[in-house]
Amino acid sequence: MARDFYQLFETAAGVAAIGWNGVGVASFRLPAPDACESERSLLNRRPGAVRVAPPPEVRAVIDMAIRYFAGERIDFTGVPVDPAVQDAEFADIYRRVRALGWGETTTYGAVAQALGHGPEYARDVGQAMARNPVPLIVPCHRVTAAGGRIGGFSAPGGSQSKAAMLALEGVVPDAPVAVPAQRGFDF
């Protein structure tokens, strides 16, 4: 098992955290309001990681993330990621989502269909997005729910952060479709 390292860094959206090892980026925490929250979030997923100055290849990813949150169009597809940190069952989902470009969105159901699964697999796609160890690099914010809903987002700020990242890329999700509450049975 490769040794884990991490570093915190400031972006226009708050303090982010990146974790890496000898294979690639192993963890990425989207910006939070303060450094303590970012650090705690990363260490919860990568306990035992040691904070050190990043090597040049990780510094390059940090610079890309800083530029992304400043509004620059950035492509993270070439960033090496440690595949060992991804659940094997989610590897295909992450690979598919990672191919989404700047401002390109899809739905949980469309990812399931593209991978040859039925609509019931959309829930698995959602679980993979929630467990994504490297958001932004695997751009889970670009996967939305059906019916124009933005869907959930487990990063700091929740769905508002997802909407802000999409807006940064020029995407304004549709307003949620009003669905009446299920009515009870009248016997």
N, CA, C and O of each residue as an XYZ file, in Angstrom:
748
protein
N       0.844     -1.185      0.000
C       0.000      0.000      0.000
C       0.886      1.243      0.000
O       1.828      1.354      0.785
N       0.564      2.173     -0.895
C       1.349      3.398     -1.025
C       1.069      4.335      0.157
O      -0.044      4.379      0.681
N       2.080      5.066      0.553
C       1.933      6.043      1.636
C       1.173      7.252      1.118
O       1.399      7.698     -0.007
N       0.267      7.787      1.941
C      -0.564      8.923      1.554
C      -0.018     10.233      2.108
O       0.456     10.307      3.242
N      -0.099     11.260      1.274
C       0.291     12.618      1.645
C      -0.856     13.545      1.294
O      -1.737     13.175      0.517
N      -0.857     14.750      1.858
C      -1.905     15.706      1.511
C      -1.411     17.131      1.711
O      -0.385     17.390      2.338
N      -2.200     18.042      1.142
C      -1.951     19.468      1.322
C      -3.274     20.210      1.179
O      -4.166     19.774      0.451
N      -3.391     21.326      1.874
C      -4.532     22.233      1.772
C      -4.136     23.399      0.881
O      -2.961     23.754      0.792
N      -5.137     23.999      0.215
C      -4.834     25.168     -0.610
C      -6.076     26.035     -0.777
O      -7.208     25.552     -0.765
N      -5.825     27.327     -0.932
C      -6.899     28.318     -1.093
C      -7.363     28.384     -2.541
O      -6.559     28.332     -3.472
N      -8.681     28.500     -2.710
C      -9.270     28.757     -4.020
C     -10.244     29.924     -3.865
O     -10.496     30.383     -2.751
N     -10.782     30.396     -4.966
C     -11.775     31.466     -4.914
C     -13.049     31.008     -4.202
O     -13.850     31.841     -3.776
N     -13.244     29.691     -4.070
C     -14.449     29.150     -3.444
C     -14.226     28.693     -2.008
O     -15.172     28.260     -1.351
N     -13.004     28.780     -1.510
C     -12.704     28.329     -0.154
C     -11.446     27.486     -0.132
O     -10.663     27.496     -1.082
N     -11.253     26.754      0.959
C     -10.057     25.943      1.148
C     -10.333     24.513      0.688
O     -11.263     23.866      1.170
N      -9.523     24.029     -0.241
C      -9.640     22.663     -0.749
C      -8.495     21.826     -0.196
O      -7.549     22.359      0.384
N      -8.588     20.515     -0.377
C      -7.539     19.598      0.069
C      -7.310     18.547     -1.005
O      -8.245     18.101     -1.670
N      -6.064     18.164     -1.160
C      -5.698     17.134     -2.123
C      -4.814     16.118     -1.421
O      -3.927     16.479     -0.648
N      -5.065     14.836     -1.699
C      -4.248     13.756     -1.167
C      -3.666     12.952     -2.314
O      -4.312     12.778     -3.348
N      -2.460     12.466     -2.138
C      -1.799     11.713     -3.202
C      -0.886     10.657     -2.620
O      -0.592     10.640     -1.425
N      -0.450      9.781     -3.498
C       0.543      8.769     -3.145
C       1.420      8.561     -4.375
O       1.363      9.359     -5.310
N       2.217      7.520     -4.391
C       3.130      7.283     -5.499
C       2.456      6.928     -6.807
O       3.103      6.929     -7.854
N       1.167      6.624     -6.767
C       0.426      6.246     -7.971
C      -0.265      7.456     -8.602
O      -0.277      7.592     -9.825
N      -0.832      8.322     -7.789
C      -1.555      9.480     -8.305
C      -2.372     10.150     -7.219
O      -2.154      9.915     -6.031
N      -3.315     10.988     -7.633
C      -4.202     11.664     -6.693
C      -5.131     10.609     -6.105
O      -5.801      9.884     -6.840
N      -5.167     10.527     -4.796
C      -5.955      9.516     -4.104
C      -7.189     10.110     -3.432
O      -8.128      9.384     -3.108
N      -7.192     11.422     -3.221
C      -8.304     12.073     -2.559
C      -8.311     13.547     -2.938
O      -7.263     14.169     -3.106
N      -9.503     14.085     -3.066
C      -9.650     15.512     -3.335
C     -10.888     15.965     -2.595
O     -11.950     15.357     -2.732
N     -10.772     17.014     -1.819
C     -11.914     17.578     -1.099
C     -12.212     18.937     -1.695
O     -11.341     19.804     -1.759
N     -13.439     19.117     -2.126
C     -13.848     20.398     -2.706
C     -13.779     21.488     -1.645
O     -13.802     21.196     -0.449
N     -13.693     22.743     -2.078
C     -13.527     23.846     -1.121
C     -14.603     23.897     -0.050
O     -15.790     23.689     -0.304
N     -14.140     24.178      1.141
C     -14.984     24.390      2.315
C     -14.673     25.787      2.843
O     -13.670     26.387      2.456
N     -15.520     26.304      3.717
C     -15.289     27.656      4.242
C     -13.990     27.834      5.018
O     -13.432     28.930      5.055
N     -13.504     26.748      5.642
C     -12.269     26.910      6.418
C     -11.370     25.685      6.277
O     -11.810     24.607      5.877
N     -10.105     25.882      6.615
C      -9.091     24.837      6.468
C      -9.369     23.631      7.352
O      -9.134     22.495      6.938
N      -9.859     23.858      8.546
C     -10.123     22.732      9.461
C     -11.136     21.762      8.870
O     -10.961     20.547      8.962
N     -12.189     22.290      8.267
C     -13.213     21.435      7.668
C     -12.639     20.622      6.508
O     -12.921     19.430      6.385
N     -11.839     21.261      5.661
C     -11.228     20.551      4.525
C     -10.280     19.471      5.004
O     -10.297     18.350      4.496
N      -9.460     19.804      5.974
C      -8.491     18.842      6.487
C      -9.188     17.658      7.150
O      -8.818     16.507      6.918
N     -10.184     17.936      7.964
C     -10.935     16.878      8.643
C     -11.600     15.954      7.618
O     -11.576     14.733      7.771
N     -12.189     16.536      6.581
C     -12.850     15.753      5.543
C     -11.867     14.826      4.830
O     -12.170     13.654      4.608
N     -10.707     15.340      4.476
C      -9.711     14.514      3.795
C      -9.200     13.413      4.718
O      -9.089     12.261      4.299
N      -8.892     13.745      5.949
C      -8.338     12.750      6.872
C      -9.364     11.694      7.272
O      -8.988     10.579      7.634
N     -10.651     12.025      7.214
C     -11.678     11.010      7.462
C     -11.622      9.921      6.407
O     -11.862      8.751      6.704
N     -11.308     10.298      5.185
C     -11.227      9.325      4.085
C      -9.840      8.731      3.935
O      -9.703      7.610      3.444
N      -8.816      9.449      4.343
C      -7.428      8.991      4.195
C      -6.701      9.114      5.528
O      -5.743      9.879      5.640
N      -7.145      8.363      6.550
C      -6.484      8.465      7.858
C      -5.009      8.093      7.740
O      -4.634      7.187      6.997
N      -4.209      8.797      8.471
C      -2.774      8.526      8.455
C      -2.014      9.287      7.384
O      -0.787      9.210      7.329
N      -2.715     10.019      6.534
C      -2.021     10.829      5.520
C      -1.186     11.890      6.223
O      -1.566     12.398      7.278
N      -0.052     12.216      5.629
C       0.897     13.157      6.213
C       0.893     14.433      5.366
O       0.983     14.383      4.139
N       0.789     15.574      6.048
C       0.792     16.850      5.334
C       2.231     17.228      4.991
O       3.078     17.371      5.872
N       2.488     17.388      3.693
C       3.815     17.756      3.199
C       3.659     18.714      2.019
O       2.573     18.863      1.459
N       4.753     19.349      1.658
C       4.745     20.187      0.455
C       4.554     19.278     -0.759
O       5.196     18.232     -0.850
N       3.687     19.659     -1.684
C       3.419     18.787     -2.832
C       4.564     18.771     -3.841
O       5.231     19.783     -4.056
N       4.782     17.608     -4.457
C       5.768     17.542     -5.529
C       5.231     18.297     -6.755
O       4.043     18.617     -6.797
N       6.063     18.582     -7.736
C       5.642     19.387     -8.892
C       4.391     18.885     -9.605
O       3.551     19.689    -10.009
N       4.250     17.560     -9.766
C       3.077     17.051    -10.481
C       1.785     17.282     -9.703
O       0.734     17.489    -10.309
N       1.844     17.252     -8.376
C       0.663     17.546     -7.556
C       0.450     19.054     -7.503
O      -0.690     19.518     -7.523
N       1.521     19.814     -7.436
C       1.411     21.278     -7.471
C       0.694     21.721     -8.743
O      -0.084     22.674     -8.719
N       0.954     21.030     -9.856
C       0.292     21.339    -11.123
C      -1.220     21.106    -11.024
O      -2.002     21.887    -11.566
N      -1.634     20.038    -10.336
C      -3.064     19.758    -10.156
C      -3.687     20.824     -9.253
O      -4.800     21.283     -9.510
N      -2.975     21.214     -8.204
C      -3.454     22.282     -7.322
C      -3.648     23.568     -8.129
O      -4.677     24.231     -7.999
N      -2.679     23.918     -8.949
C      -2.796     25.127     -9.783
C      -3.991     25.033    -10.727
O      -4.688     26.023    -10.952
N      -4.226     23.845    -11.278
C      -5.387     23.647    -12.153
C      -6.686     23.881    -11.386
O      -7.600     24.535    -11.888
N      -6.765     23.343    -10.163
C      -7.972     23.505     -9.352
C      -8.190     24.974     -8.987
O      -9.320     25.461     -9.017
N      -7.121     25.670     -8.647
C      -7.235     27.101     -8.325
C      -7.774     27.864     -9.538
O      -8.657     28.712     -9.408
N      -7.238     27.553    -10.704
C      -7.691     28.220    -11.930
C      -9.134     27.843    -12.259
O      -9.901     28.686    -12.727
N      -9.513     26.583    -12.020
C     -10.901     26.159    -12.246
C     -11.854     27.007    -11.407
O     -12.820     27.557    -11.936
N     -11.594     27.115    -10.113
C     -12.492     27.856     -9.233
C     -12.429     29.364     -9.470
O     -13.265     30.104     -8.953
N     -11.456     29.823    -10.240
C     -11.411     31.229    -10.665
C     -12.169     31.417    -11.978
O     -12.270     32.535    -12.484
N     -12.705     30.316    -12.532
C     -13.531     30.407    -13.724
C     -12.864     30.015    -15.031
O     -13.462     30.153    -16.098
N     -11.627     29.524    -14.959
C     -10.919     29.127    -16.177
C     -11.339     27.719    -16.605
O     -11.512     26.831    -15.770
N     -11.495     27.534    -17.887
C     -11.858     26.222    -18.433
C     -10.650     25.286    -18.292
O      -9.608     25.505    -18.909
N     -10.808     24.246    -17.473
C      -9.717     23.324    -17.161
C     -10.160     21.895    -17.476
O     -11.309     21.524    -17.240
N      -9.240     21.107    -18.006
C      -9.489     19.704    -18.323
C      -8.635     18.849    -17.382
O      -7.406     18.915    -17.419
N      -9.291     18.049    -16.543
C      -8.592     17.219    -15.563
C      -8.400     15.778    -16.033
O      -7.929     14.945    -15.259
N      -8.753     15.461    -17.284
C      -8.713     14.063    -17.720
C      -7.312     13.460    -17.710
O      -7.179     12.240    -17.615
N      -6.274     14.269    -17.803
C      -4.916     13.737    -17.795
C      -4.303     13.567    -16.424
O      -3.169     13.102    -16.308
N      -5.025     13.933    -15.391
C      -4.500     13.831    -14.025
C      -4.488     12.361    -13.594
O      -5.531     11.708    -13.618
N      -3.327     11.835    -13.202
C      -3.295     10.441    -12.744
C      -4.009     10.283    -11.408
O      -3.808     11.060    -10.475
N      -4.846      9.256    -11.345
C      -5.619      8.962    -10.145
C      -5.247      7.559     -9.689
O      -5.061      6.666    -10.516
N      -5.138      7.363     -8.396
C      -4.863      6.040     -7.849
C      -6.139      5.210     -7.951
O      -7.082      5.452     -7.197
N      -6.195      4.236     -8.865
C      -7.417      3.448     -9.025
C      -7.727      2.558     -7.833
O      -8.859      2.096     -7.689
N      -6.756      2.312     -6.987
C      -6.987      1.456     -5.824
C      -7.953      2.092     -4.838
O      -8.553      1.386     -4.028
N      -8.118      3.399     -4.888
C      -9.016      4.048     -3.938
C     -10.466      4.014     -4.407
O     -11.366      4.419     -3.672
N     -10.695      3.538     -5.613
C     -12.050      3.465     -6.141
C     -12.598      2.060     -5.944
O     -11.886      1.078     -6.155
N     -13.849      1.961     -5.545
C     -14.491      0.655     -5.467
C     -14.491      0.051     -6.862
O     -14.810      0.732     -7.837
N     -14.133     -1.228     -6.960
C     -14.043     -1.884     -8.265
C     -15.359     -1.784     -9.034
O     -15.352     -1.588    -10.249
N     -16.489     -1.916     -8.334
C     -17.780     -1.856     -9.018
C     -18.068     -0.456     -9.574
O     -18.902     -0.308    -10.467
N     -17.399      0.550     -9.063
C     -17.635      1.912     -9.539
C     -16.644      2.365    -10.604
O     -16.808      3.449    -11.165
N     -15.628      1.571    -10.896
C     -14.569      1.984    -11.826
C     -15.122      2.382    -13.191
O     -14.702      3.396    -13.748
N     -16.061      1.599    -13.744
C     -16.645      1.937    -15.045
C     -17.433      3.234    -14.970
O     -17.398      4.046    -15.895
N     -18.145      3.426    -13.864
C     -18.922      4.663    -13.693
C     -17.982      5.857    -13.665
O     -18.226      6.852    -14.347
N     -16.912      5.771    -12.888
C     -15.963      6.881    -12.795
C     -15.308      7.160    -14.145
O     -15.117      8.316    -14.523
N     -14.969      6.107    -14.860
C     -14.344      6.275    -16.173
C     -15.299      7.012    -17.126
O     -14.887      7.911    -17.858
N     -16.563      6.621    -17.104
C     -17.571      7.256    -17.962
C     -17.759      8.726    -17.587
O     -17.781      9.592    -18.461
N     -17.893      9.007    -16.299
C     -18.119     10.378    -15.836
C     -16.879     11.234    -16.081
O     -16.991     12.420    -16.388
N     -15.721     10.645    -15.948
C     -14.480     11.400    -16.154
C     -14.361     11.904    -17.590
O     -13.656     12.880    -17.844
N     -15.032     11.257    -18.517
C     -14.990     11.665    -19.924
C     -15.857     12.899    -20.200
O     -15.766     13.483    -21.279
N     -16.696     13.300    -19.239
C     -17.537     14.486    -19.439
C     -16.661     15.729    -19.459
O     -15.828     15.922    -18.574
N     -16.848     16.562    -20.457
C     -16.048     17.774    -20.586
C     -16.679     18.966    -19.894
O     -17.781     18.883    -19.352
N     -15.967     20.064    -19.925
C     -16.397     21.333    -19.339
C     -17.814     21.665    -19.820
O     -18.067     21.702    -21.024
N     -18.716     21.902    -18.904
C     -20.076     22.307    -19.231
C     -20.960     21.209    -19.796
O     -22.093     21.477    -20.195
N     -20.473     19.997    -19.837
C     -21.245     18.860    -20.355
C     -21.866     18.129    -19.176
O     -21.169     17.748    -18.235
N     -23.166     17.935    -19.227
C     -23.833     17.220    -18.145
C     -24.535     15.980    -18.682
O     -24.765     15.836    -19.883
N     -24.858     15.111    -17.772
C     -25.630     13.914    -18.070
C     -26.444     13.601    -16.831
O     -26.365     14.318    -15.833
N     -27.221     12.543    -16.887
C     -28.020     12.155    -15.729
C     -27.527     10.812    -15.190
O     -26.804     10.082    -15.868
N     -27.932     10.504    -13.966
C     -27.596      9.216    -13.372
C     -28.100      8.086    -14.271
O     -27.391      7.108    -14.510
N     -29.326      8.229    -14.762
C     -29.915      7.210    -15.628
C     -29.187      7.072    -16.954
O     -29.029      5.960    -17.459
N     -28.741      8.180    -17.525
C     -28.020      8.130    -18.800
C     -26.676      7.433    -18.638
O     -26.248      6.709    -19.536
N     -26.003      7.640    -17.505
C     -24.741      6.933    -17.248
C     -25.023      5.440    -17.150
O     -24.298      4.632    -17.730
N     -26.073      5.070    -16.419
C     -26.442      3.658    -16.294
C     -26.704      3.056    -17.672
O     -26.210      1.972    -17.981
N     -27.471      3.746    -18.489
C     -27.795      3.256    -19.830
C     -26.540      3.136    -20.702
O     -26.375      2.151    -21.420
N     -25.658      4.137    -20.638
C     -24.425      4.113    -21.433
C     -23.541      2.926    -21.053
O     -22.759      2.442    -21.872
N     -23.667      2.463    -19.817
C     -22.878      1.320    -19.357
C     -23.607     -0.007    -19.568
O     -23.144     -1.060    -19.130
N     -24.766      0.060    -20.252
C     -25.503     -1.153    -20.584
C     -26.411     -1.675    -19.501
O     -26.781     -2.849    -19.514
N     -26.781     -0.818    -18.556
C     -27.650     -1.234    -17.460
C     -29.020     -0.588    -17.604
O     -29.195      0.382    -18.342
N     -29.980     -1.143    -16.888
C     -31.329     -0.595    -16.869
C     -31.430      0.590    -15.933
O     -30.462      0.941    -15.258
N     -32.608      1.209    -15.890
C     -32.794      2.412    -15.057
C     -32.565      2.173    -13.571
O     -32.242      3.105    -12.834
N     -32.731      0.935    -13.128
C     -32.524      0.641    -11.705
C     -31.069      0.851    -11.291
O     -30.784      1.020    -10.105
N     -30.148      0.843    -12.252
C     -28.729      1.032    -11.969
C     -28.395      2.504    -11.684
O     -27.302      2.813    -11.211
N     -29.328      3.400    -11.970
C     -29.100      4.825    -11.702
C     -28.786      5.058    -10.227
O     -28.001      5.945     -9.890
N     -29.388      4.274     -9.359
C     -29.113      4.401     -7.915
C     -27.647      4.084     -7.626
O     -27.020      4.756     -6.807
N     -27.088      3.054     -8.299
C     -25.682      2.718     -8.128
C     -24.785      3.848     -8.626
O     -23.747      4.139     -8.031
N     -25.198      4.482     -9.729
C     -24.442      5.636    -10.242
C     -24.438      6.744     -9.190
O     -23.403      7.359     -8.933
N     -25.593      6.993     -8.588
C     -25.679      8.000     -7.533
C     -24.798      7.669     -6.340
O     -24.162      8.557     -5.771
N     -24.754      6.393     -5.956
C     -23.897      5.990     -4.845
C     -22.418      6.171     -5.195
O     -21.619      6.579     -4.352
N     -22.064      5.865     -6.443
C     -20.673      6.063     -6.874
C     -20.303      7.538     -6.816
O     -19.192      7.884     -6.417
N     -21.229      8.411     -7.213
C     -20.950      9.846     -7.176
C     -20.784     10.309     -5.732
O     -19.905     11.121     -5.445
N     -21.608      9.811     -4.827
C     -21.513     10.197     -3.416
C     -20.205      9.720     -2.784
O     -19.700     10.364     -1.865
N     -19.655      8.616     -3.256
C     -18.412      8.061     -2.698
C     -17.178      8.468     -3.494
O     -16.071      8.036     -3.174
N     -17.346      9.274     -4.504
C     -16.246      9.687     -5.375
C     -15.101     10.265     -4.542
O     -15.277     11.298     -3.895
N     -13.938      9.623     -4.546
C     -12.835     10.107     -3.725
C     -12.118     11.320     -4.328
O     -11.346     11.988     -3.641
N     -12.370     11.601     -5.597
C     -11.645     12.685     -6.266
C     -12.601     13.580     -7.065
O     -12.443     13.717     -8.278
N     -13.602     14.197     -6.392
C     -14.498     15.076     -7.127
C     -13.708     16.198     -7.804
O     -12.626     16.569     -7.350
N     -14.234     16.705     -8.838
C     -13.636     17.668     -9.760
C     -12.775     16.922    -10.763
O     -12.908     17.156    -11.965
N     -11.897     16.034    -10.316
C     -11.086     15.236    -11.239
C     -11.977     14.186    -11.892
O     -11.893     13.974    -13.102
N     -12.823     13.531    -11.116
C     -13.954     12.760    -11.636
C     -15.144     13.682    -11.385
O     -15.647     13.744    -10.263
N     -15.601     14.398    -12.412
C     -16.529     15.519    -12.225
C     -17.965     15.116    -11.914
O     -18.854     15.265    -12.752
N     -18.185     14.611    -10.717
C     -19.511     14.161    -10.308
C     -20.533     15.291    -10.294
O     -21.737     15.035    -10.340
N     -20.068     16.538    -10.232
C     -21.001     17.662    -10.257
C     -21.711     17.768    -11.608
O     -22.734     18.446    -11.712
N     -21.190     17.112    -12.636
C     -21.785     17.157    -13.974
C     -22.857     16.093    -14.180
O     -23.430     15.991    -15.265
N     -23.132     15.301    -13.145
C     -24.171     14.275    -13.223
C     -25.365     14.767    -12.417
O     -25.266     15.015    -11.215
N     -26.493     14.902    -13.102
C     -27.689     15.448    -12.475
C     -28.791     14.403    -12.425
O     -28.686     13.341    -13.039
N     -29.829     14.710    -11.702
C     -30.982     13.820    -11.588
C     -31.910     14.027    -12.781
O     -31.792     15.004    -13.520
N     -32.818     13.099    -12.947
C     -33.806     13.195    -14.029
C     -34.776     14.341    -13.750
O     -34.890     14.817    -12.620
N     -35.454     14.763    -14.778
C     -36.491     15.775    -14.610
C     -35.961     17.169    -14.343
O     -36.692     18.019    -13.834
N     -34.706     17.419    -14.676
C     -34.159     18.749    -14.506
C     -33.710     19.082    -13.101
O     -33.326     20.218    -12.822
N     -33.753     18.103    -12.213
C     -33.325     18.360    -10.829
C     -31.812     18.277    -10.734
O     -31.166     17.492    -11.429
N     -31.269     19.095     -9.867
C     -29.820     19.110     -9.706
C     -29.325     17.855     -9.006
O     -28.191     17.436     -9.238
N     -30.130     17.251     -8.169
C     -29.721     16.038     -7.465
C     -28.902     16.364     -6.235
O     -28.667     17.530     -5.919
N     -28.476     15.337     -5.555
C     -27.705     15.522     -4.331
C     -26.243     15.813     -4.612
O     -25.762     15.676     -5.737
N     -25.552     16.219     -3.556
C     -24.128     16.501     -3.664
C     -23.572     16.453     -2.259
O     -24.022     17.191     -1.383
N     -22.589     15.585     -2.037
C     -22.093     15.367     -0.675
C     -20.957     16.298     -0.280
O     -20.436     16.186      0.830
N     -20.563     17.204     -1.149
C     -19.472     18.142     -0.839
C     -19.975     19.264      0.074
O     -21.182     19.436      0.243
N     -19.048     20.022      0.659
C     -19.472     21.168      1.478
C     -20.403     22.077      0.663
O     -20.119     22.392     -0.493
N     -21.491     22.482      1.265
C     -22.452     23.336      0.579
C     -23.529     22.571     -0.162
O     -24.490     23.170     -0.644
N     -23.387     21.256     -0.261
C     -24.411     20.413     -0.872
C     -24.778     20.831     -2.284
O     -23.918     21.207     -3.080
N     -26.066     20.762     -2.583
C     -26.566     21.056     -3.927
C     -26.248     22.477     -4.386
O     -26.109     22.722     -5.584
N     -26.132     23.414     -3.447
C     -25.781     24.788     -3.826
C     -24.368     24.835     -4.403
O     -24.109     25.581     -5.347
N     -23.458     24.047     -3.844
C     -22.096     23.990     -4.393
C     -22.100     23.375     -5.784
O     -21.391     23.839     -6.677
N     -22.905     22.328     -5.966
C     -23.018     21.685     -7.274
C     -23.542     22.692     -8.298
O     -23.007     22.795     -9.402
N     -24.583     23.429     -7.930
C     -25.144     24.436     -8.833
C     -24.115     25.517     -9.151
O     -24.034     25.977    -10.290
N     -23.331     25.926     -8.156
C     -22.320     26.961     -8.377
C     -21.229     26.468     -9.326
O     -20.763     27.220    -10.182
N     -20.823     25.205     -9.176
C     -19.805     24.660    -10.074
C     -20.349     24.556    -11.494
O     -19.644     24.865    -12.455
N     -21.583     24.129    -11.625
C     -22.185     24.059    -12.961
C     -22.317     25.456    -13.563
O     -22.050     25.647    -14.749
N     -22.726     26.430    -12.755
C     -22.843     27.808    -13.245
C     -21.483     28.344    -13.691
O     -21.390     29.069    -14.681
N     -20.442     27.987    -12.963
C     -19.085     28.378    -13.327
C     -18.741     27.876    -14.734
O     -18.001     28.526    -15.473
N     -19.291     26.712    -15.091
C     -19.062     26.122    -16.401
C     -20.105     26.561    -17.433
O     -20.110     26.068    -18.561
N     -20.983     27.484    -17.047
C     -21.981     27.996    -17.979
C     -23.241     27.163    -18.070
O     -24.036     27.350    -18.991
N     -23.441     26.249    -17.137
C     -24.623     25.392    -17.131
C     -25.571     25.874    -16.040
O     -25.187     26.003    -14.878
N     -26.800     26.133    -16.429
C     -27.816     26.494    -15.452
C     -28.849     25.374    -15.479
O     -29.652     25.280    -16.407
N     -28.823     24.519    -14.447
C     -29.778     23.407    -14.427
C     -31.207     23.912    -14.440
O     -31.505     25.000    -13.948
N     -32.088     23.097    -15.016
C     -33.507     23.434    -15.013
C     -34.001     23.502    -13.590
O     -33.467     22.851    -12.691
N     -35.031     24.303    -13.403
C     -35.673     24.342    -12.095
C     -36.282     22.974    -11.831
O     -36.720     22.299    -12.764
N     -36.313     22.566    -10.593
C     -36.899     21.259    -10.298
C     -38.332     21.167    -10.805
O     -39.101     22.125    -10.723
N     -38.667     20.018    -11.320
C     -40.025     19.772    -11.782
C     -40.897     19.537    -10.564
O     -40.569     18.715     -9.708
N     -42.010     20.258    -10.484
C     -42.912     20.088     -9.356
C     -43.628     18.750     -9.481
O     -44.347     18.511    -10.451
N     -43.431     17.895     -8.515
C     -44.092     16.596     -8.495
C     -44.979     16.567     -7.270
O     -44.502     16.749     -6.150
N     -46.282     16.337     -7.475
C     -47.152     16.331     -6.303
C     -46.763     15.217     -5.340
O     -46.306     14.150     -5.749
N     -46.954     15.485     -4.066
C     -46.653     14.471     -3.048
C     -47.567     13.270     -3.252
O     -48.714     13.411     -3.675
N     -47.044     12.094     -2.948
C     -47.875     10.891     -3.074
C     -49.001     10.971     -2.076
O     -48.810     11.312     -0.908
N     -50.163     10.651     -2.560
C     -51.318     10.704     -1.675
C     -51.501      9.363     -0.987
O     -51.112      8.319     -1.510
N     -52.084      9.410      0.164
C     -52.375      8.180      0.907
C     -53.544      7.443      0.271
O     -54.264      7.987     -0.566
N     -53.712      6.211      0.680
C     -54.823      5.416      0.170
C     -56.070      5.742      0.984
O     -56.006      5.861      2.208
N     -57.197      5.885      0.304
C     -58.456      6.135      0.983
C     -59.259      4.830      0.981
O     -59.772      4.418     -0.059
N     -59.365      4.199      2.117
C     -60.155      2.960      2.196
C     -61.483      3.272      2.787
O     -62.313      2.378      2.949
